[in-house]
Amino acid sequence: MSDPGARSLPPDRISRDERFMRLAIALGSRHLGLTWPNPSVGAVLVDESGEAPVIVAQGITQAGGRPHAERIALEAAGKRARGATLYVTLEPCATRSSHTHGSSCTDLIVAAGIGRLVVSVADPSPHAAGQGLERFSLAGIPMNVGCLAEEGARLHRGHITRVTKGRPAVTVKLARSTEGFAGSRDGPRLMLTGEIANGKVHLMRAHGDAIMVGVGTVLTDDPLLNVRLPGLENRSPVRIIIDSQLKTPPTARVATGAREIPTWILTTVEASVETERALTAQGVEVLRVSSDGGGRVFLPEALQLLGMRGLTQVFCEGGPELADALAGADLIDDLVLITGRSARGLGDVPALGLQLQDRMEHLALWAEEQIGPDLFMFWERP
């Protein structure tokens, strides 16, 4: 829903709106991974009464999902919010999920007397869903809805997916050699990417609600699955293991460190109760779902359960087998494919399984980034 004049905005007005919306999107991106079950929204208040626009205040949704970005920006601006333009990455909430948190953002915006509202994407949540936009229109507040909509939808893909599909958005990351292999069945682990690319991956981890791998990765590599970037160590997200038969050893590092970084194991109802007790004694949380026809975790049900637990986005680093299973269940929303160095004569595990190859025909390549010697390619569900 856009105001009738939005389509006829002059080019300089469109350019200014996009400039401040890019700032709001950058702000919202900073807290990705911290705000679930709520979206990480960015807000910017701009005084445009003078010859040049002046940023009055900025806001980001805080850890745990509250306060919302709009509330923070409006409270910081105080009386200077009156007549200003508010740029916000997601449609403001019109009702609150709890009466203990006071007025909705729509109430606050109308009461503040802002002069104009610019929104990137509409919010399908029942706490918004166009209700606020209708109230802004009735209050006579001009609106431009859909400013940088593609970028805004990308920022809020997790929230929108959870609201519309009941599950978190899934990003699959795969690394491959120039020959197309992800690893070797019997040989040593292949180190395919460089230090700079690995740092980029850790930053992507920090922006996820959870990291997900299969039990094979745990048994082979005994990974920590944390964020090891200086200054961001406290941004390590929930660790999720897909483990149909509870083969994760209680001595695995993800288990022994479960009291420091939450670790959830998704298993089937048939898995050993005795093993579950040994894992829960370490602080691991075991979640049981149905098995598919092959005795493995039924992934659609598992992702629905994660959505019920509040997760909005999952960063999957589980390798080709788990990636192919997710592709077969049509559960991949984003794919990050990193092409690193050659593994001539060493690799024999293809990075892209047959089901993932088929699914890629339905994904759109939207960006490429060369990081040192490694090429990152980004696909997304249109």
Secondary structure, DSSP 8 states (H G I E B T S, - for coil): ---TTGGG--HHHHHHHHHHHHHHHHHHHHTTTTSTTS---EEEEEE-SSSS-EEEEEEE--GGG-S-HHHHHHHHHGGGGTT-EEEEEE---SS-S-GGG-S-HHHHHHHHT-SEEEEEE---STT-TTHHHHHHHHTT--EEE-TTHHHHHHHTHHHHHHHHHSS-EEEEEEEE-TTSEEE-SSS-----S-HHHHHHHHHHHHTSSEEEEEHHHHHHH----S--STT-GGG--EEEEE-TT----TTSHHHHTTTTS-EEEEEETTS-HHHHHHHHTTT-EEEEE-B-TTSSB-HHHHHHHHHHTT--EEEE--HHHHHHHHHHTT--SEEEEEE----TTT--EESS-HHHHHHHTTSEEEEEEEETTEEEEEEE--
